Amino acid sequence: MKSILMVAFIAGLTVTCGALYLAWQHNPQCEYHCEGVIHWSNLLPLGLSWFAVTFAGLLVVARPLWLAVKRRQ
């Protein structure tokens, strides 16, 4: 079970970093950064939402598969 949590955590961080990078690069309305100022109130919820969806989604899929494999052994 620890390995599933670690994989989900790493995948969540990877997806989150990708989403934040895209938000940073495509920022035409100065929503995330503007003139040297980072708007953390917009950037952090975006990152947390991507992490939560990825982490929880992988756990929802991986846990039943892990239990099925464990029962067969």
N, C-alpha and C positions, 0 to 999 in steps of 0.2 A: 504494500500500500504506500510505503514511503516513496518508492520509485515513481508511482503514478503522481503523487503530489509534486515531486521534484520536476518531472516532465511537464506537468501542467503549469507549474510556476515559471519555468524557463520559457515555455511557449507563450505564456501570458506576457512575460517581459519582452519577448521578441516582437510580438504583435503590437504591444503598446509602444515600443520604441519606433517601430515602423509608422504607426499612426501619428505619433507626435512629430516625427521627421516630416511627414507629408503635410501636416498642419503648419509646421514652421516654414516650409518652403512655399506653400500656396496660401499666402496670408495677404490678399489684396486689400482688405479693409482694416488692416492693423488690429485684428481681433486677438492675436496671440503675442505679438511683439511689434513695437513701433518706436522708432527713434531711440534705440538703446534701452527701452523699458520693456520688461517681460511682464505680461498680464497673467500672473499665476492663477487668478480667479477663473480664467477661461481655460487655461492649459491643463491644470491639474484635474478638473472633473472629466475632461476628455480622456486623459490617460487612465484615470481610475475606472471609467466606464469600459474602455477597451480591455483593460486587464480583467475586470470582473466578468465580463461576458466570455472572454477566452478561457479563463481559469475554470469558471463554473461549467461552461459548455464541455470542456474536456473531461472534467470530473463526472459529469452526467453520462457521458459516453463511455469512459474508460472503466469506471467502477463496476458496472454490470458485466462487462467483458472480463475484468479481472476475477470477479466472483465466479463466473462460469468456468473459466480456466482452472481456478482453484478447486472447484467441485470435481472436475474430471480427474484430478491427480489423486 
